[in-house]
Amino acid sequence: MAYITQYEKWYAKEDYFWGTEPNELCHELIKLLPPAPGIKVLDIGCGEGKDAVFMASQGYDVYAFDITENGIAKTKRLAETNNVKINAFVADINNFKIDEKFDIIYSTGTIQYLVDSEIAPFFAKVKEMTEPNGINWFNVFVSKPFIAKAPDYDENEKEWKSGQLFSYYSDWKFERVDEEIFRCNSSGIPHLHCMDVLVARKYTGKVLGPEDI
Ligand SMILES: C[S@@+](CC[C@H](N)C(=O)[O-])C[C@H]1O[C@@H](n2cnc3c(N)ncnc32)[C@H](O)[C@@H]1O
């Protein structure tokens, strides 16, 4: 039987579950690698498309996928409403195949759905799919012994170790490495999350010396 996420049901509603305003990460990406003709972006686990559509509206050439049919249908609808073109399709983060290279690859709230055996191959793949000087942006909830599990924890989400995300990018330039603890009220019960955020650049220039800094 095909694996169906709870998101499929949530996205079936007329309203946009996550709203239509872009995440702050989009503004961070624009500063790091501003839009220009031919600059390609991939949004992995795009949900209902709020970030992908915003990035397209800024002039990027955007590809976006999600495992949910309803999410992709809404992404396409949002793109039409905003009069932008976007390449949106259904795919699974665990086995997607795209024969393209990208300047920016990002994913918010989704890499925890990678199964254990696919985590290392996923990062090898997205790093290979990134153009020289391109950017990868990821975030993921991580477990800490002093923070209780969220009450609405989804059993399909893998618990990541603190710092694990950063370890896949030791050969790239870190633009941002963050770990933050914040309050959350999802499910109506206040709780805490710890989240790791990584922004890394595929630096492929010459070996740097003190004259370069
Ligand atoms: C927390 S939501 C984030 C959605 C979107 N990135 C946003 O910020 O609005 C996580 C997304 O991951 C998607 N997802 C879950 N499992 C997936 C998988 N195996 N492959 C691709 N997407 C998946 C869900 O459908 C959902 O849209």
The ligand as an ORCA input file, in Angstrom:
! r2SCAN-3c Opt
* xyz 0 1
  C       6.365     20.662      7.632
  S       5.805     20.490      5.971
  C       6.710     21.784      5.186
  C       6.115     22.220      3.875
  C       6.816     23.395      3.189
  N       8.233     23.185      3.025
  C       6.548     24.681      3.943
  O       7.449     25.158      4.648
  O       5.438     25.179      3.825
  C       6.635     19.004      5.460
  C       6.370     18.597      4.004
  O       7.090     17.411      3.698
  C       6.300     16.654      2.813
  N       6.764     15.280      2.824
  C       6.602     14.335      3.793
  N       7.190     13.187      3.436
  C       7.759     13.424      2.219
  C       8.524     12.622      1.322
  N       8.811     11.342      1.631
  N       8.950     13.157      0.157
  C       8.641     14.451     -0.159
  N       7.920     15.257      0.655
  C       7.495     14.749      1.826
  C       4.902     16.817      3.346
  O       3.911     16.475      2.413
  C       4.910     18.293      3.724
  O       4.448     19.109      2.668
*
